[in-house]
């Protein structure tokens, strides 16, 4: 079973996965097409902010209605999707040039710091060797998705 299906099981998890992928693709496509550094001064910062804001909007409009009981919350101006089982879903744009989730800073806001503190107890490392596996914590509280891309290459 995939890590996604363990964290987000059943129909709602599949609806979230499919809806997120479609939303991310749509938002990157539209923002890459309208990116205009010479005309209106777009740069990596404006691209990242616009992608993030547009993605939150599209998820709320198109994905939330597919998941019974899901609702968007905005603690301290952050964006969080509350899912079945009281799970909290966070989505972040990786910085320009990042190619790995380890390059994303999770200490840039109070919400991210809380996310790290709460997740520390539920972390499960995944190794190829069965004897090194750490069992997953059944009290999962947060699901975090990080997307990578830039205005020239699009979603990566």
C-alpha positions in Angstrom: 0.0 0.0 0.0 1.3 3.4 -0.9 2.2 6.0 1.8 -0.6 8.2 0.4 -3.2 5.5 0.8 -2.1 4.8 4.3 -2.4 8.5 5.2 -5.5 9.3 3.2 -7.5 6.1 2.8 -10.7 5.3 1.0 -12.8 7.3 -1.4 -12.0 10.7 0.2 -8.3 10.0 0.0 -8.5 9.1 -3.7 -10.7 12.2 -4.4 -8.2 14.4 -2.6 -5.3 12.9 -4.6 -6.9 13.1 -8.0 -8.4 16.6 -7.2 -5.0 17.9 -6.0 -3.1 16.7 -9.0 -5.6 18.3 -11.4 -5.6 21.6 -9.4 -1.8 21.7 -9.3 -1.6 21.1 -13.0 -4.2 23.7 -13.9 -2.6 26.4 -11.6 0.9 25.8 -12.9 -0.2 25.8 -16.6 -2.2 29.0 -16.2 0.5 30.8 -14.2 3.3 29.8 -16.6 1.3 31.0 -19.5 0.7 34.5 -18.0 4.2 34.9 -16.5 5.5 38.2 -17.9 8.8 39.5 -16.3 9.4 42.1 -19.1 5.8 43.4 -19.3 4.7 43.6 -15.6 7.8 42.7 -13.6 7.0 39.1 -12.7 9.7 37.2 -10.9 10.1 33.9 -8.9 8.6 35.6 -5.8 5.4 36.8 -7.6 5.1 33.4 -9.4 5.4 31.5 -6.1 2.9 33.7 -4.3 0.4 33.6 -7.2 0.7 29.8 -7.6 0.1 29.3 -3.9 -2.9 31.7 -3.7 -4.5 30.3 -6.9 -3.9 26.7 -5.7 -5.7 27.4 -2.4 -8.6 28.9 -4.3 -8.9 26.0 -6.8 -8.6 23.4 -4.1 -11.4 25.1 -2.1 -13.6 25.5 -5.2 -13.0 22.1 -6.9 -11.6 19.6 -4.3 -13.3 20.4 -1.0 -16.8 19.7 -2.3 -15.6 16.2 -3.3 -14.8 15.3 0.4 -17.6 15.1 2.9 -16.8 17.1 6.0 -13.7 18.8 4.6 -13.3 22.4 5.3 -10.7 25.1 4.8 -9.3 26.9 7.9 -7.0 29.9 8.0 -5.1 29.9 11.3 -2.8 32.9 11.6 -3.3 33.6 7.9 -2.1 30.2 6.9 -4.1 27.8 4.7 -5.1 24.4 6.1 -7.6 21.8 4.9 -9.3 19.9 7.7 -10.1 16.3 6.4 -12.0 13.3 7.7 -10.5 11.9 10.9 -9.5 15.4 12.0 -6.4 15.3 9.8 -4.9 18.6 8.7 -3.7 18.9 5.1 -1.0 21.5 4.3 0.4 22.3 0.9 3.5 24.3 0.2 5.4 25.6 -2.8 9.1 24.7 -2.8 11.5 27.6 -3.3 12.9 28.2 -6.8 15.6 25.7 -7.7 14.6 23.2 -5.0 14.6 19.6 -6.2 14.0 17.8 -2.9 11.6 18.3 0.1 14.7 18.6 2.4 15.2 22.1 0.8 11.9 23.4 2.1 12.1 25.3 5.4 9.5 24.5 8.0 10.5 27.2 10.4 9.3 30.2 8.5 6.0 30.6 10.3 4.3 29.8 13.6 2.0 27.3 11.8 5.0 25.5 10.2 6.8 25.4 13.6 3.6 23.9 15.2 3.5 21.4 12.3 7.0 20.3 12.9 6.5 20.0 16.7 3.3 17.9 16.3 4.7 15.8 13.5 7.9 14.9 15.4 6.0 12.3 17.4 4.4 10.7 14.3 7.4 10.6 11.9 8.1 7.2 10.4 11.2 6.5 8.4 10.9 4.3 5.4 13.8 2.0 4.5 14.2 -0.7 2.0 15.4 -3.2 4.6 12.5 -4.6 6.6 14.5 -4.9 9.8 15.0 -1.1 9.8 11.4 -0.1 9.3 9.9 2.1 12.0 6.2 1.5 12.5 4.0 4.4 11.5 2.1 6.2 14.2 -1.6 5.6 14.1 -2.2 9.1 15.5 -1.3 10.9 12.3 -2.4 14.5 12.5 -0.9 16.2 9.4 -0.5 15.4 5.8 1.9 17.8 4.0 2.3 18.1 0.2 5.1 20.1 -1.4 5.0 21.0 -5.0 8.0 22.0 -7.1 8.2 24.2 -10.2 9.1 27.5 -11.8 7.7 29.7 -14.5 10.0 28.4 -17.2 9.8 24.6 -16.5 6.3 24.5 -15.0 5.4 21.8 -12.5 8.2 19.4 -11.9 
